[in-house]
Amino acid sequence: MLKLTENTTHKKSIYQGRIVDLNIHDVELPNGKTSKREIINHPGAVALIAITEDDKILMVKQFRKALEKEIVEIPAGKLEKDEKPEETAARELEEETGYKTNQLNKVLSFYTSPGFADEIVHIFETDKLIKGDTSLDEDEFVEIMEVTLEEAEEMIETEEIHDAKTVFAVQYIKQKMK
């Protein structure tokens, strides 16, 4: 049986940034040949499925430079060094939406693009929201939205919602309501 591992024989740092690092790995393939792998290292992220008292989904609309367009997403953010995903989730919820919560339930975690990145996203849910004030990062601009499930499904069709974590969240809510 073929062993499906790739051993790194050399690693070169190309870029170290505020959010991601890029490294080139020389690898030995399972068949003994060699190849190169471009790997993006990311500290991980969290995303929140937050439901209001009137059964609306909290969303944020923001411009995403990589896509050159605005999209609507569930609140999310990057894990900070030595921060637990639950702490990041609570922090990001408050920073982006102004809501706080005392109850977060872990839904699941998934890798976003395992072919070239190690980013993992931890999804949490809550319907126990306490209204507060937003405290966005100085380079962060968002429009807070509260949408029904039907509106969210329509936004997927029109590609206003166009990212995997938010599409997953909408499908998760739909399935949970059955």
N, C-alpha and C positions, 0 to 999 in steps of 0.2 A: 504494500500500500504506500502511495506517495505521501511523504510528510509535507504538509502545506505551510511551511514557514520560510521566511526570508531573513537571513542573518545579515545584519549591518556590518560591513567591513570597514567603512569610513563614513564620517558624518561631517559636513561642512555647513557652518552657519552663514546664511546669505543675508538675513535681515532680522533684527530684533526690534520689535515695535511696542507700542503702548498696549495693543490688543492681541496681536499675533506675532509669532516668530516663524520664519521660513528656513528650513534646513534641506540640504540635498544629502540623501543617503545613497551610498554605493552598497548594493545588496547582492548576496549570493542567492540565486533562485533554487527552488527544490530540485531542478534538473542539473545543478552544478554550474550553470552559466551565470553571468552577472548582468545587472541592470542598475538604473538610477531611479530613485523615488524622490519626488518633491513633496515634502511633508510640512503642513501648516500645524503649528502647535498653538492651542487656544486654552485658556484656563477653565473653560466651561461656562455654562449659563443656566439661568432659570427662566421659566415662563409661568404665568398664572392664569388659570381659568377662574375668574372672579365674577360671581353672580350677585346682582343687587337684590334687594327685598322684593322688587317688582319683576323678578325673573329676567332681568336684562343682563347681557354680557358686557363687562367693562372692556373697552378697546381703546387703543391710541392710534391716531393717524399721524404719520410722520414721513418726511422725505428720506428716502434711502439712496444715498449717492451711488452705491454699486449698481442699482437698478435704474437710476436717473428718473425716479418717479415717487409719488406718495403712495404708501400702502397702509392698510388698516391691519393692526396686529393686536394680539393679546399683550398685556404688559410683560416685559422681559428685561433681562439685563445680565451683565457679565459677573461671574463669581470674582470676588476680591480675594487676595492672598489670605489664607488661613480662615476664610469665612465658610461656614456650613451652608449648603444649599437653602435650608429653611430660613436662615438669617438673610441671605440674599433675596429670597422671595419676598419676605416681609418688607425689607428695605426698598426694593424696586416697586412694589405695590404702592407704598406711601409716596416715594419720590415721583412716580409717573402719574398717579391718579389722585393722590391726596387721601386715599382710603387706607385704613389700618385694619389689621385682623389679629385675633388671638387664636385662630384655628386654621391651620394649613394641613391639608391631606395630600400626601404624595400620590400622584397618579402613575407615573412611570418616568423612565429616563431613556433617551435614545441618542445615537450618534448622528450628526447632521450630514456628513459627507465622508464616510470612512475610506473612500478611495484616495483621499489626499489630506484629510484633516482629522485631528483627534478630538475635536469639540464634542462635548456631550451636553445635552440640554435636559434639565430636570423639570418636569411639569408638576405643578401643584394646583390644587383647587381649594376654593373657599366660597362660602355663601354667608359668612359672618363678617360683615363689613361695618366699619366705623368711619364716618366721614371726618376728614381732616383737611390739611393743606398740602399742595404739591411742593416739591423742592427739587426741581429739575437741575441736572448738571448745566453748567454755563454754555455748553455747546449743544444742548438738547432742546428741541422745540417740538412739542406734541399738542395735538388736539384730543381731548378726552371725549370719548363717545360711550354711550350706553345703547346697545342695539338688541333687538329681539333675535331669537334663533332664526326666524324667517328672514329678517333683514341680513343677518350674517350669511345665510345660505345664498341670498341674492348677490351679496358682495363677492362671494367666491365665483359665481357665474360671470360677474362683470370684471373680475380680476382686481377689484379694490383690495380684497383679501387674496394674497398671492404668495404666502410663505407657508412652509410645511407645518410649523408648530401651530399656527392659527387655524389652518384647515383641519389639522388633527383635533384641535380643541372644539371646533364647531361640530365635527362628526362625533366626538366623545359626548358632548352635551346632548346631541340628537339621540344617540344610542341610550344614554342614561335616562332620558325622558320617556322611553318606550315602556 
